[in-house]
Amino acid sequence: MRYTLILLAAGKGSRMSADKNKIFIKFRGVPIIKSVVKLFLNDQDCKRILIVTKKSEERRLRILLNDLDDYKVEFVIGGKERQDSVYNATQMLEDEKFVMIHDAARAFITSKEIAKLKQALENSKVALLGVLTKDTIKQVDNSENVVATIPRKNLYQAQTPQAFHADVLKEVQSKAYQEGFVGTDDVSLVEKFLPNETIKMVMGSYENIKITTPFDLEIGKEIFRRRGYEK
């Protein structure tokens, strides 16, 4: 199945305490954004990559990715919030049947996980990667007093990519835009506006972390070491 990737790269480095967008941070000499783009370009089913970026960083990204097969890569200017950025990208969709949305800061996604998502889309219109929650989850009240322990047996931590039949994604993005609804992730829009739609959870990997804090960088270095990656 051929799909278009919406790659979200317009974030900030506030929690990283960095003076630059975290996607430019390097692992083994390669910026996060470049390693992610290369992975998807190596997937023959990926027909097009829409990189959502800040206007101020578009030129830098073009130069950084210039040596790749950039005929597949296009740029979209992001919005104020993450959901606005995805909406801007959906306005550039044409005759696509399938779309994946991925956070560029998730540098450790693998081709195996992408393949499992593609397979899930053969029977479901929406699918996402996730991992079982390992910790005990406590619910608290407004005073931070514990009121309940939530059974974790069926609780998953959502990851990206999240994958959609394109018509479903465009429909829920349009409805959310019209109603001013902001979801916690893209799949949550389907939960809100198409409650009868089946959403397939696909087992991901605990290594598919999002680089958000300095501690994540240390974890990332260990993941690279274990995988034996070089420059």
Z-matrix of the N, CA and C atoms (Angstrom, degrees):
N
C 1 1.466
C 2 1.518 1 110.13
N 3 1.320 2 115.42 1 134.78
C 4 1.465 3 121.56 2 -179.12
C 5 1.523 4 109.12 3 -92.58
N 6 1.311 5 116.11 4 135.83
C 7 1.458 6 119.79 5 -177.39
C 8 1.521 7 111.23 6 -138.95
N 9 1.326 8 114.76 7 160.22
C 10 1.462 9 122.18 8 172.01
C 11 1.522 10 108.32 9 -105.34
N 12 1.320 11 115.93 10 138.66
C 13 1.465 12 121.10 11 178.32
C 14 1.518 13 109.74 12 -102.60
N 15 1.327 14 115.98 13 128.59
C 16 1.461 15 121.94 14 168.23
C 17 1.526 16 106.20 15 -98.56
N 18 1.319 17 116.64 16 113.02
C 19 1.468 18 121.78 17 -176.27
C 20 1.525 19 109.04 18 -106.96
N 21 1.327 20 115.99 19 113.68
C 22 1.462 21 121.21 20 -174.47
C 23 1.526 22 110.17 21 -86.70
N 24 1.333 23 114.97 22 113.40
C 25 1.465 24 120.23 23 -174.23
C 26 1.525 25 112.33 24 -133.39
N 27 1.327 26 116.54 25 22.89
C 28 1.464 27 120.07 26 -175.43
C 29 1.518 28 112.29 27 -103.43
N 30 1.331 29 117.09 28 20.38
C 31 1.458 30 120.28 29 -176.65
C 32 1.516 31 112.92 30 -75.63
N 33 1.332 32 114.45 31 -178.37
C 34 1.451 33 121.94 32 179.83
C 35 1.528 34 109.15 33 -115.56
N 36 1.310 35 115.51 34 167.48
C 37 1.462 36 119.82 35 178.40
C 38 1.511 37 112.44 36 -106.81
N 39 1.336 38 117.32 37 28.76
C 40 1.466 39 120.84 38 -173.28
C 41 1.523 40 112.64 39 -61.06
N 42 1.344 41 117.20 40 -48.02
C 43 1.462 42 119.68 41 -179.32
C 44 1.524 43 112.24 42 -75.56
N 45 1.329 44 115.79 43 -13.15
C 46 1.453 45 120.67 44 177.36
C 47 1.528 46 110.63 45 -85.43
N 48 1.343 47 115.92 46 -11.09
C 49 1.464 48 121.34 47 -175.12
C 50 1.525 49 109.70 48 56.05
N 51 1.326 50 114.85 49 37.58
C 52 1.462 51 120.37 50 -178.27
C 53 1.518 52 109.83 51 -111.52
N 54 1.344 53 114.77 52 159.04
C 55 1.458 54 119.63 53 179.82
C 56 1.523 55 111.66 54 -95.51
N 57 1.350 56 115.80 55 13.93
C 58 1.453 57 119.59 56 179.69
C 59 1.523 58 109.22 57 -146.84
N 60 1.320 59 115.45 58 162.73
C 61 1.456 60 121.92 59 176.18
C 62 1.534 61 108.83 60 -59.33
N 63 1.336 62 116.47 61 133.69
C 64 1.468 63 120.51 62 -175.72
C 65 1.524 64 113.62 63 -61.26
N 66 1.324 65 118.05 64 -20.63
C 67 1.465 66 120.07 65 -179.41
C 68 1.527 67 112.09 66 -66.53
N 69 1.330 68 117.68 67 -16.42
C 70 1.462 69 121.08 68 179.63
C 71 1.531 70 112.15 69 -91.46
N 72 1.328 71 116.65 70 -5.50
C 73 1.458 72 119.92 71 176.34
C 74 1.526 73 109.10 72 -65.07
N 75 1.324 74 116.44 73 140.99
C 76 1.459 75 120.71 74 -174.25
C 77 1.530 76 112.61 75 -102.15
N 78 1.324 77 114.63 76 140.60
C 79 1.462 78 122.82 77 167.12
C 80 1.521 79 107.02 78 -116.50
N 81 1.330 80 116.11 79 122.40
C 82 1.470 81 120.94 80 -178.06
C 83 1.528 82 110.97 81 51.61
N 84 1.315 83 115.80 82 39.48
C 85 1.455 84 120.92 83 174.66
C 86 1.509 85 116.13 84 83.67
N 87 1.327 86 118.03 85 -1.15
C 88 1.469 87 121.24 86 -177.83
C 89 1.525 88 109.82 87 -115.10
N 90 1.330 89 118.73 88 124.68
C 91 1.465 90 120.35 89 177.39
C 92 1.529 91 111.40 90 -59.07
N 93 1.330 92 116.48 91 144.21
C 94 1.459 93 122.09 92 -179.10
C 95 1.528 94 111.11 93 -50.63
N 96 1.317 95 116.96 94 -48.63
C 97 1.456 96 121.11 95 -175.35
C 98 1.527 97 111.28 96 -60.22
N 99 1.312 98 117.39 97 -37.38
C 100 1.461 99 120.37 98 -177.37
C 101 1.527 100 111.36 99 -70.34
N 102 1.322 101 116.66 100 -40.73
C 103 1.465 102 119.31 101 179.99
C 104 1.523 103 111.17 102 -65.19
N 105 1.340 104 117.10 103 -36.62
C 106 1.462 105 120.63 104 179.34
C 107 1.527 106 110.67 105 -69.10
N 108 1.322 107 117.10 106 -45.10
C 109 1.463 108 120.74 107 179.51
C 110 1.525 109 110.26 108 -61.03
N 111 1.326 110 117.72 109 -42.62
C 112 1.468 111 121.31 110 179.87
C 113 1.527 112 111.10 111 -61.70
N 114 1.328 113 116.91 112 -39.91
C 115 1.457 114 120.18 113 -179.98
C 116 1.525 115 110.74 114 -60.38
N 117 1.320 116 116.76 115 -46.62
C 118 1.461 117 119.09 116 -178.17
C 119 1.533 118 111.79 117 -72.85
N 120 1.331 119 117.67 118 -33.97
C 121 1.461 120 119.48 119 176.90
C 122 1.523 121 111.18 120 -63.77
N 123 1.323 122 116.73 121 -27.57
C 124 1.465 123 120.65 122 178.84
C 125 1.524 124 112.78 123 -77.01
N 126 1.335 125 116.48 124 -9.95
C 127 1.458 126 120.81 125 176.39
C 128 1.530 127 108.05 126 -88.30
N 129 1.306 128 116.72 127 114.19
C 130 1.466 129 120.80 128 -176.84
C 131 1.522 130 112.88 129 -61.99
N 132 1.327 131 117.43 130 -20.55
C 133 1.462 132 120.58 131 179.39
C 134 1.528 133 112.67 132 -80.94
N 135 1.331 134 116.65 133 -12.89
C 136 1.465 135 119.57 134 179.49
C 137 1.524 136 108.62 135 -83.64
N 138 1.314 137 116.46 136 106.30
C 139 1.469 138 121.31 137 -173.71
C 140 1.522 139 112.97 138 -88.49
N 141 1.348 140 116.53 139 -19.25
C 142 1.458 141 119.15 140 -171.37
C 143 1.521 142 108.80 141 -164.10
N 144 1.337 143 116.93 142 141.10
C 145 1.459 144 121.05 143 176.81
C 146 1.526 145 108.67 144 -123.55
N 147 1.323 146 116.30 145 121.03
C 148 1.460 147 122.56 146 175.35
C 149 1.518 148 107.33 147 -101.57
N 150 1.325 149 116.65 148 106.04
C 151 1.460 150 120.85 149 -179.65
C 152 1.523 151 108.86 150 -90.81
N 153 1.325 152 115.83 151 118.29
C 154 1.461 153 121.08 152 179.42
C 155 1.519 154 107.87 153 -89.85
N 156 1.314 155 116.55 154 119.45
C 157 1.458 156 121.19 155 -173.94
C 158 1.526 157 111.10 156 -135.94
N 159 1.308 158 115.01 157 167.38
C 160 1.457 159 120.36 158 171.46
C 161 1.529 160 108.51 159 -79.60
N 162 1.310 161 116.68 160 145.53
C 163 1.454 162 120.95 161 -179.19
C 164 1.520 163 110.67 162 -55.42
N 165 1.317 164 116.69 163 -38.24
C 166 1.461 165 121.37 164 -177.05
C 167 1.526 166 113.24 165 -69.48
N 168 1.343 167 116.86 166 -15.39
C 169 1.458 168 120.18 167 -177.70
C 170 1.530 169 113.22 168 -111.81
N 171 1.320 170 117.01 169 -0.70
C 172 1.468 171 119.64 170 -175.97
C 173 1.528 172 111.64 171 -61.53
N 174 1.309 173 117.82 172 -46.57
C 175 1.467 174 120.54 173 -178.00
C 176 1.525 175 110.62 174 -62.81
N 177 1.319 176 116.72 175 -41.55
C 178 1.467 177 120.00 176 179.61
C 179 1.521 178 110.82 177 -61.87
N 180 1.320 179 116.75 178 -41.20
C 181 1.458 180 120.41 179 179.06
C 182 1.525 181 111.59 180 -66.53
N 183 1.314 182 116.90 181 -40.72
C 184 1.459 183 119.92 182 179.00
C 185 1.530 184 111.03 183 -59.80
N 186 1.317 185 115.86 184 -42.36
C 187 1.468 186 120.26 185 179.09
C 188 1.527 187 110.11 186 -67.14
N 189 1.317 188 116.53 187 -43.05
C 190 1.464 189 121.49 188 -177.73
C 191 1.522 190 112.15 189 -62.41
N 192 1.329 191 116.41 190 -37.00
C 193 1.468 192 121.22 191 -175.55
C 194 1.528 193 112.73 192 -99.73
N 195 1.299 194 116.45 193 9.17
C 196 1.464 195 121.10 194 -172.80
C 197 1.525 196 113.31 195 -60.81
N 198 1.330 197 117.98 196 -28.04
C 199 1.459 198 120.77 197 -176.65
C 200 1.527 199 112.70 198 -86.20
N 201 1.321 200 117.16 199 -1.48
C 202 1.462 201 120.62 200 178.52
C 203 1.529 202 109.95 201 -91.94
N 204 1.323 203 116.24 202 178.75
C 205 1.468 204 120.42 203 179.11
C 206 1.522 205 109.43 204 -76.09
N 207 1.331 206 115.13 205 76.67
C 208 1.455 207 118.96 206 -170.01
C 209 1.522 208 113.82 207 -74.08
N 210 1.336 209 118.34 208 -3.50
C 211 1.458 210 118.68 209 175.94
C 212 1.531 211 110.83 210 -65.46
N 213 1.335 212 116.48 211 -20.10
C 214 1.462 213 121.05 212 177.38
C 215 1.526 214 112.35 213 -89.83
N 216 1.330 215 116.10 214 -15.69
C 217 1.461 216 121.01 215 -170.77
C 218 1.520 217 111.07 216 -100.85
N 219 1.331 218 115.51 217 128.49
C 220 1.460 219 121.76 218 175.23
C 221 1.522 220 108.61 219 -128.10
N 222 1.322 221 116.03 220 161.12
C 223 1.463 222 120.33 221 -176.46
C 224 1.518 223 111.14 222 -118.18
N 225 1.319 224 114.80 223 142.48
C 226 1.463 225 123.34 224 179.05
C 227 1.525 226 107.30 225 -129.19
N 228 1.306 227 117.02 226 136.56
C 229 1.468 228 120.08 227 177.62
C 230 1.527 229 108.95 228 -81.65
N 231 1.321 230 115.62 229 128.96
C 232 1.457 231 121.34 230 -176.97
C 233 1.511 232 113.45 231 -73.59
N 234 1.327 233 115.21 232 168.98
C 235 1.460 234 121.77 233 178.55
C 236 1.516 235 111.70 234 -103.61
N 237 1.316 236 115.86 235 -169.08
C 238 1.461 237 121.04 236 -177.25
C 239 1.515 238 111.19 237 -65.38
N 240 1.316 239 117.34 238 -44.15
C 241 1.465 240 122.31 239 -179.86
C 242 1.527 241 109.53 240 -114.62
N 243 1.322 242 115.04 241 166.83
C 244 1.463 243 120.66 242 -179.98
C 245 1.530 244 111.16 243 -55.60
N 246 1.331 245 116.30 244 -44.83
C 247 1.456 246 119.97 245 -177.84
C 248 1.520 247 111.25 246 -64.37
N 249 1.324 248 117.23 247 -34.33
C 250 1.465 249 120.68 248 176.33
C 251 1.533 250 110.34 249 -63.90
N 252 1.323 251 115.63 250 -37.27
C 253 1.454 252 120.09 251 179.61
C 254 1.525 253 111.44 252 -65.42
N 255 1.336 254 116.02 253 -42.82
C 256 1.455 255 119.62 254 177.73
C 257 1.531 256 109.91 255 -63.74
N 258 1.322 257 116.35 256 -41.62
C 259 1.466 258 120.37 257 179.36
C 260 1.532 259 110.42 258 -59.61
N 261 1.335 260 116.99 259 -44.02
C 262 1.464 261 120.10 260 178.60
C 263 1.528 262 110.69 261 -58.92
N 264 1.320 263 116.30 262 -39.87
C 265 1.461 264 120.29 263 -179.47
C 266 1.527 265 111.22 264 -69.02
N 267 1.319 266 117.40 265 -37.61
C 268 1.467 267 119.37 266 -179.59
C 269 1.532 268 111.48 267 -64.77
N 270 1.326 269 116.78 268 -24.12
C 271 1.468 270 119.81 269 178.04
C 272 1.526 271 111.76 270 -69.62
N 273 1.333 272 116.86 271 -14.26
C 274 1.461 273 121.07 272 179.30
C 275 1.526 274 112.60 273 -98.45
N 276 1.327 275 116.64 274 -2.44
C 277 1.458 276 119.44 275 178.16
C 278 1.523 277 109.51 276 -69.82
N 279 1.316 278 115.67 277 142.90
C 280 1.459 279 120.62 278 -177.27
C 281 1.523 280 110.09 279 -115.78
N 282 1.321 281 116.70 280 -98.49
C 283 1.462 282 119.86 281 -178.12
C 284 1.531 283 112.28 282 -103.91
N 285 1.342 284 116.09 283 19.18
C 286 1.457 285 119.92 284 -179.28
C 287 1.524 286 111.89 285 -60.87
N 288 1.321 287 115.93 286 142.82
C 289 1.455 288 120.99 287 174.63
C 290 1.523 289 111.81 288 -100.57
N 291 1.346 290 116.06 289 -27.60
C 292 1.456 291 120.46 290 -177.08
C 293 1.528 292 109.96 291 -133.82
N 294 1.334 293 114.77 292 142.90
C 295 1.465 294 121.15 293 -178.57
C 296 1.524 295 109.57 294 -136.97
N 297 1.318 296 116.03 295 138.92
C 298 1.463 297 121.19 296 169.99
C 299 1.520 298 108.94 297 -117.03
N 300 1.326 299 115.77 298 145.76
C 301 1.464 300 122.05 299 176.79
C 302 1.514 301 107.55 300 -120.32
N 303 1.333 302 116.23 301 127.54
C 304 1.460 303 120.36 302 -176.67
C 305 1.520 304 110.49 303 -135.79
N 306 1.339 305 115.35 304 141.85
C 307 1.461 306 121.27 305 174.06
C 308 1.522 307 108.35 306 -80.58
N 309 1.318 308 117.34 307 122.85
C 310 1.461 309 120.60 308 -178.35
C 311 1.522 310 112.00 309 -60.45
N 312 1.330 311 117.02 310 -24.14
C 313 1.463 312 120.47 311 -178.98
C 314 1.525 313 113.10 312 -77.98
N 315 1.331 314 117.37 313 -3.38
C 316 1.472 315 120.58 314 172.67
C 317 1.531 316 107.35 315 -91.40
N 318 1.320 317 114.78 316 89.17
C 319 1.462 318 121.16 317 -170.53
C 320 1.520 319 113.58 318 -82.54
N 321 1.336 320 117.56 319 -8.45
C 322 1.458 321 118.86 320 -169.08
C 323 1.528 322 113.70 321 -113.35
N 324 1.321 323 116.72 322 20.09
C 325 1.449 324 120.97 323 173.40
C 326 1.528 325 108.97 324 -64.00
N 327 1.322 326 117.62 325 147.62
C 328 1.459 327 121.15 326 -178.07
C 329 1.524 328 111.20 327 -119.34
N 330 1.321 329 115.56 328 160.31
C 331 1.459 330 120.76 329 178.00
C 332 1.527 331 111.00 330 -63.51
N 333 1.329 332 117.27 331 -30.14
C 334 1.462 333 121.07 332 178.79
C 335 1.524 334 110.75 333 -64.17
N 336 1.324 335 117.01 334 -41.73
C 337 1.467 336 120.56 335 -179.95
C 338 1.522 337 110.86 336 -69.71
N 339 1.315 338 116.95 337 -37.09
C 340 1.461 339 120.60 338 176.77
C 341 1.526 340 110.02 339 -63.18
N 342 1.325 341 116.38 340 -40.45
C 343 1.465 342 120.58 341 179.35
C 344 1.529 343 111.17 342 -62.77
N 345 1.322 344 117.39 343 -39.28
C 346 1.468 345 120.52 344 179.00
C 347 1.529 346 110.85 345 -65.63
N 348 1.315 347 116.97 346 -35.97
C 349 1.468 348 120.14 347 177.07
C 350 1.525 349 110.84 348 -66.05
N 351 1.307 350 116.40 349 -43.34
C 352 1.469 351 119.91 350 179.23
C 353 1.528 352 110.72 351 -60.86
N 354 1.302 353 116.10 352 -40.66
C 355 1.459 354 119.86 353 178.37
C 356 1.519 355 111.20 354 -64.12
N 357 1.342 356 116.56 355 -39.37
C 358 1.464 357 120.48 356 180.00
C 359 1.522 358 111.51 357 -63.57
N 360 1.332 359 117.52 358 -33.45
C 361 1.466 360 121.12 359 -179.01
C 362 1.518 361 112.74 360 -70.23
N 363 1.322 362 116.93 361 -12.02
C 364 1.461 363 119.23 362 177.77
C 365 1.529 364 111.88 363 -71.11
N 366 1.335 365 115.95 364 -24.34
C 367 1.469 366 120.50 365 -178.45
C 368 1.524 367 113.86 366 -119.48
N 369 1.323 368 117.16 367 -13.08
C 370 1.467 369 121.56 368 179.44
C 371 1.518 370 109.02 369 -130.52
N 372 1.326 371 115.69 370 150.47
C 373 1.462 372 119.16 371 179.43
C 374 1.518 373 112.70 372 -85.35
N 375 1.330 374 116.07 373 -12.71
C 376 1.465 375 121.14 374 -179.96
C 377 1.522 376 108.33 375 -140.83
N 378 1.333 377 116.38 376 136.07
C 379 1.460 378 120.62 377 177.80
C 380 1.521 379 109.03 378 -150.53
N 381 1.313 380 115.92 379 152.63
C 382 1.463 381 120.29 380 178.06
C 383 1.512 382 110.53 381 -148.56
N 384 1.316 383 114.38 382 156.71
C 385 1.452 384 120.22 383 173.60
C 386 1.518 385 110.04 384 -84.63
N 387 1.328 386 116.00 385 148.18
C 388 1.459 387 120.50 386 176.55
C 389 1.518 388 109.81 387 -164.70
N 390 1.314 389 115.38 388 165.03
C 391 1.470 390 120.96 389 176.79
C 392 1.520 391 108.88 390 -130.96
N 393 1.315 392 115.48 391 148.68
C 394 1.456 393 120.35 392 178.69
C 395 1.521 394 110.89 393 -62.06
N 396 1.315 395 116.03 394 138.27
C 397 1.455 396 120.93 395 175.87
C 398 1.524 397 109.59 396 -68.55
N 399 1.319 398 116.45 397 129.57
C 400 1.460 399 121.05 398 -177.29
C 401 1.527 400 112.80 399 -92.90
N 402 1.320 401 116.38 400 -28.13
C 403 1.463 402 120.39 401 -175.89
C 404 1.526 403 112.01 402 -88.35
N 405 1.311 404 116.49 403 155.48
C 406 1.455 405 121.41 404 170.88
C 407 1.522 406 108.95 405 -69.74
N 408 1.329 407 116.86 406 132.68
C 409 1.456 408 122.07 407 -176.75
C 410 1.522 409 110.13 408 -104.00
N 411 1.319 410 116.37 409 125.10
C 412 1.459 411 122.80 410 178.91
C 413 1.522 412 110.51 411 -108.69
N 414 1.318 413 115.91 412 135.82
C 415 1.459 414 120.74 413 172.66
C 416 1.514 415 108.16 414 -97.12
N 417 1.345 416 116.42 415 135.43
C 418 1.462 417 120.25 416 -179.25
C 419 1.522 418 110.08 417 -124.06
N 420 1.324 419 116.14 418 162.75
C 421 1.458 420 120.60 419 176.99
C 422 1.527 421 109.36 420 -92.52
N 423 1.341 422 116.05 421 -171.19
C 424 1.463 423 120.51 422 -176.91
C 425 1.519 424 113.39 423 -67.31
N 426 1.329 425 116.16 424 -16.06
C 427 1.466 426 120.28 425 177.85
C 428 1.520 427 111.97 426 -98.42
N 429 1.311 428 115.17 427 10.76
C 430 1.463 429 122.67 428 179.51
C 431 1.529 430 112.41 429 64.85
N 432 1.309 431 115.85 430 30.43
C 433 1.458 432 121.18 431 173.07
C 434 1.523 433 108.95 432 -95.40
N 435 1.317 434 117.60 433 136.11
C 436 1.456 435 121.49 434 -179.00
C 437 1.524 436 109.89 435 -69.08
N 438 1.327 437 115.79 436 129.82
C 439 1.465 438 120.40 437 179.71
C 440 1.529 439 112.19 438 -116.68
N 441 1.351 440 117.24 439 -18.33
C 442 1.462 441 118.55 440 -178.92
C 443 1.523 442 110.23 441 -165.78
N 444 1.322 443 114.52 442 154.79
C 445 1.463 444 121.85 443 170.33
C 446 1.520 445 107.09 444 -106.96
N 447 1.322 446 115.97 445 123.08
C 448 1.455 447 121.09 446 -176.38
C 449 1.531 448 109.35 447 -89.44
N 450 1.325 449 118.20 448 121.28
C 451 1.472 450 119.92 449 179.05
C 452 1.524 451 110.87 450 -55.01
N 453 1.323 452 116.88 451 129.11
C 454 1.460 453 120.11 452 -173.48
C 455 1.519 454 113.73 453 -95.45
N 456 1.322 455 117.33 454 1.07
C 457 1.466 456 121.03 455 -175.18
C 458 1.520 457 112.31 456 -52.89
N 459 1.323 458 117.10 457 -41.51
C 460 1.461 459 121.08 458 -176.19
C 461 1.528 460 113.09 459 -112.48
N 462 1.338 461 116.60 460 21.92
C 463 1.460 462 120.50 461 179.74
C 464 1.524 463 110.57 462 -97.29
N 465 1.325 464 115.91 463 130.58
C 466 1.460 465 122.11 464 178.94
C 467 1.525 466 110.09 465 -122.08
N 468 1.307 467 116.07 466 148.09
C 469 1.458 468 122.43 467 169.67
C 470 1.525 469 107.45 468 -91.99
N 471 1.320 470 115.80 469 120.48
C 472 1.460 471 120.57 470 -177.17
C 473 1.524 472 110.97 471 -72.95
N 474 1.331 473 115.30 472 142.56
C 475 1.453 474 122.55 473 176.84
C 476 1.527 475 108.95 474 -128.33
N 477 1.299 476 115.46 475 -178.49
C 478 1.461 477 121.81 476 167.98
C 479 1.520 478 107.71 477 -123.09
N 480 1.344 479 116.56 478 156.57
C 481 1.455 480 128.56 479 9.85
C 482 1.531 481 113.46 480 -69.87
N 483 1.347 482 112.95 481 152.63
C 484 1.451 483 121.79 482 166.35
C 485 1.526 484 105.93 483 -114.77
N 486 1.325 485 116.42 484 135.51
C 487 1.462 486 121.05 485 -168.78
C 488 1.528 487 111.34 486 -120.41
N 489 1.332 488 115.40 487 145.32
C 490 1.468 489 120.65 488 -172.95
C 491 1.524 490 110.90 489 -144.56
N 492 1.326 491 115.48 490 150.42
C 493 1.449 492 119.32 491 158.19
C 494 1.529 493 104.92 492 -68.96
N 495 1.304 494 116.95 493 132.67
C 496 1.461 495 120.91 494 -170.12
C 497 1.525 496 113.23 495 -58.17
N 498 1.340 497 116.98 496 -36.98
C 499 1.466 498 118.93 497 -178.16
C 500 1.525 499 111.31 498 -65.26
N 501 1.325 500 116.87 499 -33.99
C 502 1.466 501 120.62 500 177.90
C 503 1.521 502 110.39 501 -67.84
N 504 1.331 503 116.51 502 -46.41
C 505 1.459 504 119.91 503 -179.70
C 506 1.519 505 111.46 504 -60.68
N 507 1.327 506 117.26 505 -45.08
C 508 1.464 507 119.85 506 -179.04
C 509 1.525 508 111.34 507 -64.99
N 510 1.315 509 116.64 508 -36.93
C 511 1.468 510 120.01 509 -179.96
C 512 1.529 511 111.48 510 -64.45
N 513 1.321 512 117.53 511 -48.78
C 514 1.470 513 119.11 512 -176.34
C 515 1.524 514 111.68 513 -73.34
N 516 1.325 515 117.21 514 -32.27
C 517 1.467 516 119.12 515 176.26
C 518 1.526 517 110.36 516 -65.47
N 519 1.321 518 116.30 517 -40.55
C 520 1.456 519 120.47 518 179.30
C 521 1.529 520 111.29 519 -64.96
N 522 1.337 521 116.68 520 -43.77
C 523 1.462 522 120.15 521 179.72
C 524 1.526 523 111.40 522 -65.22
N 525 1.313 524 116.83 523 -40.63
C 526 1.462 525 120.41 524 178.99
C 527 1.525 526 110.50 525 -64.00
N 528 1.333 527 116.26 526 -40.66
C 529 1.465 528 120.94 527 179.09
C 530 1.527 529 110.62 528 -63.26
N 531 1.318 530 116.79 529 -44.09
C 532 1.460 531 121.61 530 -178.06
C 533 1.523 532 112.18 531 -66.72
N 534 1.330 533 116.47 532 -35.56
C 535 1.466 534 120.29 533 -176.38
C 536 1.516 535 113.61 534 -96.09
N 537 1.319 536 117.28 535 -4.70
C 538 1.456 537 120.48 536 -179.48
C 539 1.518 538 113.14 537 69.24
N 540 1.326 539 115.99 538 26.92
C 541 1.467 540 120.20 539 179.65
C 542 1.520 541 109.76 540 -87.33
N 543 1.337 542 116.72 541 134.75
C 544 1.458 543 121.38 542 178.08
C 545 1.527 544 108.45 543 -118.12
N 546 1.326 545 116.42 544 119.12
C 547 1.455 546 121.33 545 179.61
C 548 1.514 547 111.46 546 -93.37
N 549 1.318 548 115.48 547 168.25
C 550 1.461 549 119.86 548 179.37
C 551 1.525 550 112.09 549 -80.36
N 552 1.316 551 116.84 550 -23.60
C 553 1.458 552 122.60 551 171.82
C 554 1.515 553 107.42 552 -154.66
N 555 1.324 554 117.01 553 -179.72
C 556 1.467 555 120.20 554 -174.75
C 557 1.517 556 112.04 555 -70.35
N 558 1.326 557 117.48 556 -36.53
C 559 1.465 558 121.03 557 178.83
C 560 1.528 559 111.18 558 -64.11
N 561 1.320 560 117.07 559 -31.03
C 562 1.469 561 119.30 560 -179.17
C 563 1.529 562 111.85 561 -63.15
N 564 1.321 563 117.80 562 -23.08
C 565 1.464 564 120.49 563 176.25
C 566 1.521 565 110.41 564 -69.59
N 567 1.320 566 116.24 565 -36.22
C 568 1.464 567 120.10 566 176.12
C 569 1.525 568 109.39 567 -66.39
N 570 1.326 569 116.94 568 -42.50
C 571 1.466 570 120.96 569 177.91
C 572 1.533 571 110.65 570 -58.20
N 573 1.330 572 116.34 571 -37.89
C 574 1.466 573 121.73 572 -177.42
C 575 1.536 574 112.44 573 -75.31
N 576 1.322 575 116.74 574 -49.27
C 577 1.461 576 120.01 575 -169.39
C 578 1.530 577 114.30 576 -100.72
N 579 1.314 578 117.73 577 -18.81
C 580 1.467 579 120.92 578 176.91
C 581 1.528 580 108.23 579 -130.92
N 582 1.333 581 116.86 580 65.96
C 583 1.463 582 120.72 581 -172.64
C 584 1.523 583 114.70 582 -62.30
N 585 1.311 584 117.89 583 -17.96
C 586 1.463 585 120.20 584 -179.82
C 587 1.531 586 112.74 585 -92.07
N 588 1.316 587 115.79 586 -2.05
C 589 1.463 588 119.94 587 -179.25
C 590 1.531 589 110.41 588 -77.99
N 591 1.322 590 116.66 589 133.50
C 592 1.461 591 121.12 590 177.63
C 593 1.522 592 110.29 591 -76.39
N 594 1.326 593 115.74 592 131.44
C 595 1.463 594 122.15 593 178.74
C 596 1.524 595 107.95 594 -117.35
N 597 1.310 596 116.36 595 120.28
C 598 1.461 597 120.95 596 -175.77
C 599 1.529 598 111.39 597 -91.92
N 600 1.343 599 115.94 598 123.68
C 601 1.459 600 120.51 599 173.81
C 602 1.520 601 108.41 600 -88.62
N 603 1.316 602 116.39 601 126.35
C 604 1.455 603 123.25 602 -179.46
C 605 1.521 604 108.59 603 -112.11
N 606 1.321 605 116.83 604 128.12
C 607 1.455 606 120.12 605 -177.87
C 608 1.524 607 110.68 606 -62.55
N 609 1.327 608 114.90 607 122.82
C 610 1.456 609 120.74 608 178.71
C 611 1.512 610 110.91 609 -97.65
N 612 1.321 611 115.90 610 -144.51
C 613 1.456 612 121.93 611 -178.63
C 614 1.518 613 109.40 612 -134.97
N 615 1.328 614 116.19 613 143.53
C 616 1.463 615 119.75 614 176.27
C 617 1.533 616 111.24 615 -68.99
N 618 1.330 617 116.78 616 -12.38
C 619 1.460 618 119.91 617 176.16
C 620 1.528 619 112.32 618 -82.97
N 621 1.320 620 117.77 619 -11.22
C 622 1.462 621 121.74 620 -179.05
C 623 1.528 622 109.83 621 -80.93
N 624 1.323 623 114.82 622 60.75
C 625 1.467 624 120.39 623 -176.72
C 626 1.528 625 110.74 624 -85.02
N 627 1.315 626 114.55 625 159.76
C 628 1.461 627 121.03 626 174.87
C 629 1.525 628 107.63 627 -101.63
N 630 1.327 629 116.46 628 124.53
C 631 1.458 630 120.46 629 179.84
C 632 1.523 631 108.70 630 -73.31
N 633 1.321 632 115.46 631 106.52
C 634 1.458 633 121.11 632 -174.85
C 635 1.524 634 112.39 633 -125.55
N 636 1.323 635 117.23 634 -37.16
C 637 1.463 636 122.39 635 -175.90
C 638 1.532 637 110.04 636 -124.08
N 639 1.328 638 117.62 637 165.03
C 640 1.477 639 119.95 638 175.88
C 641 1.527 640 112.55 639 -57.03
N 642 1.332 641 117.51 640 -32.57
C 643 1.463 642 120.28 641 178.39
C 644 1.524 643 110.69 642 -64.25
N 645 1.339 644 117.00 643 -36.29
C 646 1.460 645 120.51 644 177.99
C 647 1.527 646 111.26 645 -61.24
N 648 1.330 647 116.58 646 -33.03
C 649 1.458 648 120.17 647 177.72
C 650 1.523 649 110.84 648 -62.09
N 651 1.332 650 116.06 649 -41.02
C 652 1.460 651 119.54 650 179.72
C 653 1.532 652 110.76 651 -66.15
N 654 1.330 653 115.88 652 -40.14
C 655 1.468 654 119.43 653 176.51
C 656 1.526 655 109.62 654 -63.65
N 657 1.324 656 116.28 655 -41.38
C 658 1.455 657 120.71 656 179.96
C 659 1.519 658 112.38 657 -61.03
N 660 1.303 659 116.57 658 -40.53
C 661 1.464 660 120.11 659 178.46
C 662 1.524 661 110.74 660 -60.99
N 663 1.321 662 116.72 661 -38.55
C 664 1.456 663 120.73 662 179.41
C 665 1.527 664 110.98 663 -69.34
N 666 1.336 665 116.67 664 -38.44
C 667 1.469 666 120.26 665 177.42
C 668 1.529 667 109.68 666 -61.69
N 669 1.323 668 116.78 667 -45.35
C 670 1.451 669 119.91 668 178.18
C 671 1.525 670 111.30 669 -61.92
N 672 1.321 671 116.57 670 -40.12
C 673 1.466 672 119.79 671 -179.60
C 674 1.524 673 110.40 672 -63.23
N 675 1.324 674 116.05 673 -44.01
C 676 1.469 675 120.27 674 -179.06
C 677 1.518 676 112.08 675 -65.33
N 678 1.321 677 116.10 676 -35.14
C 679 1.458 678 119.66 677 -178.87
C 680 1.533 679 112.27 678 -80.13
N 681 1.334 680 115.25 679 -11.40
C 682 1.457 681 119.16 680 178.74
C 683 1.502 682 114.27 681 74.50
N 684 1.363 683 116.81 682 26.27
C 685 1.446 684 119.68 683 -179.30
C 686 1.525 685 110.48 684 -71.97
N 687 1.302 686 115.22 685 145.00
C 688 1.454 687 122.13 686 173.77
C 689 1.520 688 108.06 687 -120.19
N 690 1.331 689 114.96 688 179.18
C 691 1.448 690 118.74 689 178.18
C 692 1.532 691 110.60 690 -63.56
